[in-house]
Amino acid sequence: MTNDFAQHFAAEWIEAWNSHDLDKILSHYADDFEMSSPYIRQIAGEPSGKLKGKNQVATYWAQALQRIPDLHFELINTLVGVNSVTLYYQGVSGLAAEVLYFDNAGKVVKAHAHYSNH
């Protein structure tokens, strides 16, 4: 993981979410990626808070985008790990951090979302 890749990814990721373009958002992820978030329990009704695969996550994110039409993220910082990046940002309802793990092709294979208010 290089700092250049992480910074470029972060800028593209924030822009994709702020565009509300689901295909653009999903383009950053591998087909079988796993997502965990406390909001998955509320929005998707999945008690584990976890989803696997683009189809499940696309349905969840489509619902989230519909429920939050003013969704906008502002990047605060990008933290670089060995094969991961943590994006620290201001979301609609407070601070958030997402830890994103990457495959060799530069696609996210696992993501863990954390929120200050949920």
Steps between C-alpha positions, in 0.01 A plus 500: 500500500648832398404843623436611139255213441323570830464873432375441145255232617370724781431789261319271252303327776378828654409639155308182413296512820431872463377439144246245631588285194467142627692349206788742560500413872493125434786524247743520793402157634568136408191295406509293821603770747372499856358804676425552868322802642263573787268658242459164324292390798271804468474540123540145367348328803799262523559426872868409448575845357684328211433453130698312235515564126423795278134402456420504872701814566361678191146446630598632843683805361214579260263507798742718697540748214122520464449555875776766517463716187735766639781250567836673476841394630794729576835325527697588813793261471626189324694248707715243321557141617671197347215391272237735633393861517291673765295792378408742776223734392209719601175334403143623512449409867851533640853370474566168328794273423505217250775242501535363147706190413627457143580212267795499258284663231437806721137412572347502848436145628392587854370817660418586861309822564512681834289801602500747787118512490279220377 
